[in-house]
Amino acid sequence: MNHIVTVQDAVTAFEPWMEPTDAELDAIEQEMPLILAGVDLVDAQIIALDRTPNELDNRRIRRAHRRVLAAHRELANRTAGATLPGGAA
């Protein structure tokens, strides 16, 4: 009996070119407050899925949504300030 064997490498998932670069890791680090705020919003929405949302659930969702908006605003302001050349005119 002849065995059929593939010719490619056994595992390519750990190749060095597949790892995130330092720039990508820095971008993820800058976006982490927005990511965590989004997770909190999804958690608040999941809690309210199984039942009719009460006032506490509605407040929790509104607060989480405001945190997402605030984190998005801060990220946008930080990146806009970093890309604008020059100083005050």
Secondary structure, DSSP 8 states (H G I E B T S, - for coil): -------S-S--TT-GGGS--HHHHHHHHHHHHHHHHHHHHHHHHHHTTSS---HHHHHHHHHHHHHHHHHHHHHHHHHHHHH--S---
